[in-house]
Amino acid sequence: MKKIKDVLKRKAKDGVITVEEGTTIREAAKVMADTRVGSVLVVKGNEIKGIFTERDILNKVVAAGVDPDKSKIDEYMTKDLLVCSPDDTIEEVSRMITSAKKRHIPVIDRGKLIGLVTAGDIMASVLEDRKIEIEHLHNYIQGNLQT
């Protein structure tokens, strides 16, 4: 059974993009644009305080007419985060994502942030497994199974 650590191995080694608590919305948006990511984790030192996403920008800032130069992400970030462990299974995290309707899950190992998985990462992993399974079954049916 595949685990979150297997998903992290396939992801880019750039690390998780973070910004400090107190960052303005514009500064956070610029970091997201410059690094081409859809979210940043908001930290205070080594402690995760929340996540700020493209949806937060759209729904809580732009649609609400908030000034991104004068407003801090602390007020607009999502604070109720789900976290997972590298030893959690893909199925466990998939259920978490579905039931909580979250798309970004920080991965914590021994109290330290080691990565971030998304609903897309989980889906890609599941699809890859299904593709391998289908190829295996196709080869079995065709009599081409290697032993």
Z-matrix of the N, CA and C atoms (Angstrom, degrees):
N
C 1 1.450
C 2 1.538 1 108.77
N 3 1.314 2 115.60 1 127.33
C 4 1.462 3 121.18 2 -177.59
C 5 1.522 4 111.91 3 -69.44
N 6 1.322 5 114.72 4 144.81
C 7 1.458 6 120.73 5 -179.56
C 8 1.530 7 110.28 6 -118.09
N 9 1.304 8 114.98 7 168.07
C 10 1.466 9 121.32 8 -179.42
C 11 1.526 10 110.89 9 -59.93
N 12 1.324 11 118.11 10 -35.19
C 13 1.470 12 119.70 11 178.99
C 14 1.528 13 110.88 12 -60.98
N 15 1.327 14 118.03 13 -29.58
C 16 1.465 15 121.30 14 177.12
C 17 1.532 16 110.39 15 -69.29
N 18 1.325 17 116.76 16 -37.36
C 19 1.466 18 121.39 17 177.72
C 20 1.527 19 109.34 18 -66.36
N 21 1.331 20 116.90 19 -43.40
C 22 1.469 21 120.79 20 -178.63
C 23 1.529 22 112.02 21 -62.39
N 24 1.325 23 117.51 22 -33.42
C 25 1.473 24 121.26 23 179.54
C 26 1.523 25 111.50 24 -61.88
N 27 1.336 26 116.73 25 -31.18
C 28 1.462 27 121.42 26 -176.65
C 29 1.519 28 113.05 27 -85.04
N 30 1.330 29 116.26 28 -15.39
C 31 1.464 30 119.47 29 -176.63
C 32 1.524 31 110.54 30 -81.55
N 33 1.318 32 115.46 31 162.01
C 34 1.463 33 121.69 32 176.67
C 35 1.526 34 109.46 33 -58.10
N 36 1.300 35 116.08 34 146.92
C 37 1.459 36 121.70 35 -176.76
C 38 1.526 37 112.72 36 -89.42
N 39 1.326 38 117.26 37 21.77
C 40 1.457 39 121.28 38 -178.18
C 41 1.518 40 112.86 39 -71.84
N 42 1.321 41 117.49 40 -14.91
C 43 1.452 42 120.38 41 -177.15
C 44 1.517 43 111.58 42 85.69
N 45 1.301 44 114.59 43 179.12
C 46 1.453 45 121.13 44 -179.82
C 47 1.522 46 108.22 45 -90.15
N 48 1.306 47 115.91 46 133.86
C 49 1.459 48 120.78 47 179.18
C 50 1.529 49 108.30 48 -83.49
N 51 1.335 50 115.51 49 126.25
C 52 1.454 51 120.79 50 -179.49
C 53 1.521 52 110.18 51 -127.57
N 54 1.314 53 115.27 52 157.48
C 55 1.466 54 122.81 53 171.01
C 56 1.521 55 106.71 54 -134.11
N 57 1.305 56 115.25 55 153.40
C 58 1.459 57 120.32 56 179.88
C 59 1.529 58 110.93 57 -78.37
N 60 1.301 59 115.13 58 147.07
C 61 1.447 60 121.96 59 172.02
C 62 1.531 61 107.84 60 -52.66
N 63 1.311 62 117.86 61 141.60
C 64 1.455 63 121.25 62 -178.51
C 65 1.519 64 114.07 63 94.85
N 66 1.323 65 117.02 64 -4.71
C 67 1.464 66 121.78 65 176.98
C 68 1.529 67 109.00 66 -68.18
N 69 1.328 68 116.26 67 142.05
C 70 1.471 69 118.10 68 176.58
C 71 1.524 70 109.62 69 -72.63
N 72 1.295 71 114.90 70 159.50
C 73 1.462 72 120.36 71 178.48
C 74 1.523 73 110.20 72 -60.64
N 75 1.333 74 117.59 73 -42.52
C 76 1.462 75 119.73 74 179.91
C 77 1.525 76 111.21 75 -61.83
N 78 1.341 77 117.13 76 -43.90
C 79 1.472 78 120.22 77 179.27
C 80 1.529 79 110.46 78 -61.09
N 81 1.317 80 116.95 79 -43.36
C 82 1.472 81 120.71 80 179.31
C 83 1.529 82 110.67 81 -64.17
N 84 1.328 83 116.48 82 -43.20
C 85 1.468 84 120.38 83 179.01
C 86 1.522 85 110.58 84 -62.66
N 87 1.325 86 117.34 85 -38.63
C 88 1.470 87 120.91 86 178.25
C 89 1.525 88 110.78 87 -64.65
N 90 1.324 89 117.45 88 -42.55
C 91 1.470 90 121.19 89 176.73
C 92 1.525 91 109.66 90 -59.40
N 93 1.332 92 116.72 91 -44.33
C 94 1.459 93 121.00 92 179.88
C 95 1.527 94 110.80 93 -63.09
N 96 1.326 95 117.08 94 -42.95
C 97 1.465 96 120.77 95 179.62
C 98 1.526 97 111.31 96 -67.07
N 99 1.330 98 116.85 97 -44.30
C 100 1.466 99 120.89 98 -178.00
C 101 1.526 100 112.38 99 -65.14
N 102 1.325 101 117.06 100 -34.23
C 103 1.465 102 120.86 101 -178.26
C 104 1.524 103 112.49 102 -97.57
N 105 1.335 104 115.91 103 -1.50
C 106 1.462 105 122.59 104 177.47
C 107 1.530 106 112.62 105 56.73
N 108 1.348 107 114.82 106 49.01
C 109 1.464 108 120.98 107 176.70
C 110 1.519 109 108.80 108 -122.77
N 111 1.319 110 116.08 109 159.57
C 112 1.452 111 121.26 110 -178.45
C 113 1.518 112 114.31 111 -96.99
N 114 1.343 113 116.08 112 0.84
C 115 1.458 114 119.11 113 179.46
C 116 1.522 115 109.99 114 -160.64
N 117 1.318 116 114.69 115 157.84
C 118 1.471 117 121.22 116 172.28
C 119 1.519 118 107.40 117 -132.17
N 120 1.311 119 116.03 118 141.35
C 121 1.453 120 119.29 119 172.82
C 122 1.514 121 107.77 120 -81.80
N 123 1.314 122 115.91 121 139.17
C 124 1.462 123 121.62 122 179.18
C 125 1.525 124 107.06 123 -99.57
N 126 1.326 125 115.75 124 125.12
C 127 1.459 126 120.52 125 -175.60
C 128 1.529 127 110.72 126 -125.41
N 129 1.314 128 113.44 127 158.95
C 130 1.458 129 121.62 128 169.45
C 131 1.515 130 103.86 129 -128.74
N 132 1.327 131 115.90 130 101.92
C 133 1.458 132 119.58 131 -171.42
C 134 1.513 133 109.25 132 66.66
N 135 1.327 134 116.93 133 -121.08
C 136 1.463 135 121.52 134 178.63
C 137 1.524 136 113.23 135 -99.90
N 138 1.329 137 117.38 136 3.99
C 139 1.458 138 121.70 137 -177.14
C 140 1.525 139 110.91 138 -97.58
N 141 1.325 140 116.13 139 129.16
C 142 1.464 141 121.43 140 176.98
C 143 1.525 142 108.42 141 -78.62
N 144 1.325 143 115.83 142 124.52
C 145 1.463 144 121.07 143 -179.63
C 146 1.526 145 112.47 144 -102.97
N 147 1.330 146 116.90 145 -23.71
C 148 1.456 147 119.93 146 -179.29
C 149 1.506 148 111.01 147 173.59
N 150 1.322 149 114.48 148 -170.97
C 151 1.466 150 121.22 149 177.66
C 152 1.521 151 107.58 150 -134.64
N 153 1.318 152 115.87 151 142.29
C 154 1.458 153 122.01 152 178.96
C 155 1.515 154 106.68 153 -120.81
N 156 1.329 155 116.34 154 121.36
C 157 1.461 156 121.58 155 -172.29
C 158 1.525 157 112.18 156 -120.23
N 159 1.321 158 114.01 157 169.64
C 160 1.467 159 119.72 158 175.03
C 161 1.527 160 110.83 159 -57.59
N 162 1.314 161 117.10 160 -37.04
C 163 1.467 162 120.58 161 178.46
C 164 1.520 163 111.44 162 -65.73
N 165 1.336 164 116.86 163 -36.50
C 166 1.465 165 119.67 164 175.51
C 167 1.528 166 110.10 165 -62.00
N 168 1.326 167 116.06 166 -42.78
C 169 1.469 168 120.02 167 178.62
C 170 1.528 169 110.28 168 -60.93
N 171 1.314 170 115.97 169 -46.90
C 172 1.469 171 120.25 170 -177.77
C 173 1.524 172 112.26 171 -66.28
N 174 1.328 173 116.26 172 -53.46
C 175 1.466 174 120.41 173 -171.87
C 176 1.527 175 114.61 174 -81.30
N 177 1.316 176 116.95 175 -38.58
C 178 1.464 177 119.97 176 -173.38
C 179 1.528 178 113.72 177 -97.35
N 180 1.328 179 116.38 178 -17.60
C 181 1.464 180 119.34 179 -176.23
C 182 1.531 181 110.76 180 -112.71
N 183 1.313 182 116.78 181 -67.73
C 184 1.468 183 120.86 182 -175.07
C 185 1.528 184 111.24 183 -61.65
N 186 1.326 185 116.95 184 -53.49
C 187 1.469 186 120.30 185 -177.66
C 188 1.524 187 112.13 186 -62.99
N 189 1.336 188 116.41 187 -28.55
C 190 1.464 189 120.65 188 -178.57
C 191 1.530 190 112.79 189 -91.06
N 192 1.331 191 117.89 190 -3.33
C 193 1.454 192 121.49 191 178.87
C 194 1.526 193 114.31 192 70.76
N 195 1.317 194 116.62 193 30.64
C 196 1.464 195 121.82 194 -179.16
C 197 1.527 196 109.64 195 -79.59
N 198 1.326 197 117.67 196 138.72
C 199 1.464 198 123.08 197 178.46
C 200 1.535 199 109.03 198 -77.73
N 201 1.340 200 118.30 199 111.64
C 202 1.462 201 121.06 200 -176.27
C 203 1.529 202 113.98 201 -68.92
N 204 1.328 203 117.51 202 -18.55
C 205 1.461 204 120.08 203 179.21
C 206 1.523 205 112.58 204 -83.16
N 207 1.311 206 117.02 205 -24.35
C 208 1.468 207 120.56 206 -176.37
C 209 1.520 208 113.06 207 -105.60
N 210 1.305 209 117.82 208 -11.75
C 211 1.464 210 121.49 209 -174.99
C 212 1.520 211 111.21 210 -105.08
N 213 1.310 212 114.70 211 141.23
C 214 1.469 213 122.12 212 179.98
C 215 1.533 214 109.56 213 -94.26
N 216 1.314 215 114.83 214 147.90
C 217 1.465 216 118.94 215 -179.13
C 218 1.518 217 112.33 216 -65.30
N 219 1.327 218 117.36 217 -21.40
C 220 1.463 219 121.12 218 -178.79
C 221 1.524 220 112.41 219 -52.99
N 222 1.332 221 116.34 220 -35.58
C 223 1.454 222 121.20 221 -177.77
C 224 1.527 223 112.63 222 -80.57
N 225 1.322 224 117.73 223 -18.92
C 226 1.463 225 121.37 224 -171.24
C 227 1.522 226 114.08 225 -118.96
N 228 1.310 227 117.59 226 -6.27
C 229 1.462 228 120.65 227 179.64
C 230 1.527 229 110.24 228 -73.92
N 231 1.304 230 115.62 229 161.50
C 232 1.453 231 121.86 230 174.32
C 233 1.521 232 107.12 231 -86.48
N 234 1.323 233 116.16 232 123.92
C 235 1.471 234 120.21 233 -173.91
C 236 1.522 235 113.36 234 -100.31
N 237 1.313 236 117.62 235 -24.75
C 238 1.472 237 120.09 236 -177.67
C 239 1.525 238 110.22 237 -87.87
N 240 1.314 239 115.18 238 80.73
C 241 1.468 240 121.54 239 -176.28
C 242 1.522 241 111.90 240 -85.79
N 243 1.297 242 114.30 241 145.57
C 244 1.457 243 120.88 242 165.37
C 245 1.525 244 105.50 243 -94.22
N 246 1.307 245 117.04 244 144.19
C 247 1.464 246 120.29 245 173.28
C 248 1.516 247 107.99 246 -129.68
N 249 1.315 248 115.00 247 159.42
C 250 1.451 249 119.54 248 177.39
C 251 1.522 250 109.41 249 -137.00
N 252 1.303 251 114.95 250 173.34
C 253 1.463 252 123.11 251 179.78
C 254 1.522 253 108.58 252 -108.86
N 255 1.334 254 117.75 253 154.93
C 256 1.469 255 118.53 254 177.16
C 257 1.524 256 112.81 255 -64.28
N 258 1.330 257 117.12 256 -17.70
C 259 1.464 258 120.59 257 179.99
C 260 1.519 259 113.48 258 -93.35
N 261 1.338 260 117.94 259 -1.93
C 262 1.461 261 120.77 260 173.91
C 263 1.526 262 108.63 261 -68.16
N 264 1.317 263 115.96 262 147.18
C 265 1.470 264 119.52 263 179.10
C 266 1.525 265 109.98 264 -81.33
N 267 1.312 266 114.34 265 159.39
C 268 1.464 267 121.24 266 176.17
C 269 1.531 268 109.83 267 -57.33
N 270 1.325 269 116.23 268 -41.53
C 271 1.459 270 120.52 269 -178.75
C 272 1.531 271 111.34 270 -62.94
N 273 1.343 272 116.94 271 -43.07
C 274 1.470 273 120.39 272 179.25
C 275 1.526 274 111.01 273 -60.74
N 276 1.320 275 116.14 274 -47.66
C 277 1.465 276 120.38 275 -177.67
C 278 1.526 277 110.61 276 -69.36
N 279 1.317 278 117.38 277 -35.75
C 280 1.461 279 120.75 278 176.69
C 281 1.528 280 110.35 279 -60.46
N 282 1.320 281 116.90 280 -43.59
C 283 1.471 282 120.66 281 177.16
C 284 1.527 283 110.96 282 -63.09
N 285 1.344 284 116.90 283 -40.47
C 286 1.469 285 120.77 284 178.43
C 287 1.524 286 110.64 285 -60.04
N 288 1.335 287 115.26 286 -48.14
C 289 1.462 288 121.38 287 -178.32
C 290 1.524 289 110.47 288 -60.67
N 291 1.317 290 116.31 289 -44.43
C 292 1.463 291 121.17 290 -178.02
C 293 1.525 292 111.89 291 -67.10
N 294 1.325 293 116.68 292 -48.30
C 295 1.463 294 118.82 293 -175.44
C 296 1.528 295 112.41 294 -70.97
N 297 1.327 296 117.91 295 -34.43
C 298 1.469 297 120.59 296 -178.40
C 299 1.531 298 112.39 297 -91.35
N 300 1.332 299 116.36 298 -8.61
C 301 1.474 300 121.58 299 -177.89
C 302 1.529 301 111.36 300 56.32
N 303 1.328 302 115.30 301 46.47
C 304 1.466 303 122.69 302 176.63
C 305 1.519 304 107.90 303 -111.58
N 306 1.332 305 115.96 304 150.59
C 307 1.467 306 119.39 305 -179.44
C 308 1.517 307 113.03 306 -112.90
N 309 1.330 308 117.63 307 -14.12
C 310 1.467 309 121.93 308 -177.05
C 311 1.522 310 109.30 309 -127.40
N 312 1.324 311 116.53 310 127.48
C 313 1.458 312 121.07 311 -178.30
C 314 1.535 313 109.53 312 -127.78
N 315 1.341 314 117.81 313 111.97
C 316 1.467 315 119.47 314 174.13
C 317 1.530 316 110.28 315 -64.91
N 318 1.323 317 115.73 316 144.61
C 319 1.457 318 121.83 317 178.52
C 320 1.527 319 107.46 318 -106.83
N 321 1.324 320 115.69 319 121.04
C 322 1.457 321 122.13 320 -176.40
C 323 1.525 322 108.86 321 -115.20
N 324 1.332 323 116.04 322 130.68
C 325 1.465 324 121.66 323 176.88
C 326 1.524 325 108.31 324 -127.77
N 327 1.331 326 115.12 325 117.11
C 328 1.471 327 121.81 326 -178.83
C 329 1.537 328 111.80 327 53.16
N 330 1.318 329 115.53 328 42.94
C 331 1.454 330 121.29 329 177.62
C 332 1.519 331 115.61 330 79.87
N 333 1.332 332 117.42 331 2.40
C 334 1.466 333 121.14 332 -178.02
C 335 1.531 334 110.50 333 -114.69
N 336 1.335 335 115.10 334 136.94
C 337 1.460 336 121.34 335 176.13
C 338 1.524 337 108.96 336 -70.49
N 339 1.345 338 116.29 337 121.59
C 340 1.467 339 119.25 338 -179.75
C 341 1.521 340 113.10 339 -118.29
N 342 1.327 341 117.27 340 -8.75
C 343 1.457 342 118.57 341 -179.33
C 344 1.511 343 111.57 342 177.82
N 345 1.308 344 114.32 343 -179.29
C 346 1.459 345 122.59 344 178.30
C 347 1.520 346 106.84 345 -142.25
N 348 1.321 347 116.67 346 126.77
C 349 1.463 348 119.76 347 175.25
C 350 1.520 349 108.33 348 -112.56
N 351 1.305 350 114.42 349 149.19
C 352 1.460 351 120.84 350 -179.74
C 353 1.519 352 110.09 351 -116.72
N 354 1.310 353 114.74 352 166.29
C 355 1.462 354 119.68 353 175.39
C 356 1.528 355 109.78 354 -57.19
N 357 1.332 356 116.61 355 -36.79
C 358 1.470 357 120.73 356 177.91
C 359 1.515 358 112.69 357 -64.40
N 360 1.329 359 117.04 358 -38.84
C 361 1.465 360 120.66 359 176.95
C 362 1.525 361 110.99 360 -61.98
N 363 1.322 362 115.10 361 -43.13
C 364 1.465 363 120.83 362 -179.87
C 365 1.527 364 109.77 363 -64.01
N 366 1.329 365 116.32 364 -46.06
C 367 1.470 366 120.75 365 -179.89
C 368 1.527 367 110.94 366 -61.70
N 369 1.320 368 117.50 367 -43.53
C 370 1.469 369 120.79 368 179.47
C 371 1.521 370 110.95 369 -60.86
N 372 1.322 371 116.78 370 -40.57
C 373 1.453 372 120.56 371 179.33
C 374 1.527 373 111.64 372 -65.19
N 375 1.318 374 116.08 373 -44.00
C 376 1.467 375 120.62 374 178.64
C 377 1.523 376 110.28 375 -63.19
N 378 1.331 377 117.50 376 -43.94
C 379 1.466 378 120.90 377 179.74
C 380 1.525 379 111.98 378 -63.79
N 381 1.330 380 116.30 379 -38.23
C 382 1.467 381 119.80 380 177.41
C 383 1.528 382 110.59 381 -62.63
N 384 1.330 383 116.99 382 -43.78
C 385 1.460 384 120.89 383 177.85
C 386 1.521 385 111.35 384 -61.77
N 387 1.322 386 116.67 385 -41.49
C 388 1.469 387 120.35 386 -179.81
C 389 1.527 388 110.97 387 -65.65
N 390 1.327 389 116.24 388 -38.93
C 391 1.456 390 120.19 389 178.99
C 392 1.527 391 110.56 390 -62.10
N 393 1.313 392 117.08 391 -44.18
C 394 1.469 393 121.57 392 178.75
C 395 1.523 394 110.08 393 -63.45
N 396 1.332 395 116.52 394 -42.41
C 397 1.457 396 121.16 395 179.48
C 398 1.530 397 110.83 396 -62.94
N 399 1.322 398 116.61 397 -43.22
C 400 1.469 399 120.79 398 179.57
C 401 1.526 400 110.50 399 -64.42
N 402 1.321 401 117.74 400 -42.87
C 403 1.464 402 120.87 401 177.91
C 404 1.523 403 111.03 402 -61.54
N 405 1.334 404 116.20 403 -41.92
C 406 1.457 405 120.74 404 178.87
C 407 1.532 406 110.70 405 -62.71
N 408 1.325 407 116.63 406 -45.79
C 409 1.467 408 120.12 407 179.18
C 410 1.525 409 111.58 408 -65.24
N 411 1.331 410 116.90 409 -39.38
C 412 1.465 411 120.80 410 178.00
C 413 1.536 412 110.27 411 -60.67
N 414 1.333 413 115.74 412 -46.56
C 415 1.464 414 119.72 413 178.96
C 416 1.524 415 111.39 414 -63.31
N 417 1.317 416 117.39 415 -37.68
C 418 1.462 417 121.42 416 178.80
C 419 1.526 418 110.50 417 -63.81
N 420 1.331 419 115.94 418 -46.62
C 421 1.463 420 120.75 419 -179.35
C 422 1.530 421 110.80 420 -64.00
N 423 1.325 422 116.98 421 -38.32
C 424 1.459 423 122.18 422 -179.11
C 425 1.527 424 112.40 423 -78.67
N 426 1.325 425 116.85 424 -7.66
C 427 1.461 426 120.25 425 -178.94
C 428 1.517 427 113.01 426 79.48
N 429 1.314 428 117.06 427 17.86
C 430 1.465 429 121.25 428 -177.99
C 431 1.514 430 112.51 429 -100.73
N 432 1.311 431 117.30 430 17.25
C 433 1.452 432 120.88 431 -174.47
C 434 1.531 433 109.50 432 -70.39
N 435 1.312 434 115.34 433 125.07
C 436 1.472 435 121.78 434 176.96
C 437 1.528 436 108.33 435 -84.94
N 438 1.316 437 116.33 436 134.92
C 439 1.484 438 118.88 437 177.62
C 440 1.489 439 111.69 438 -110.40
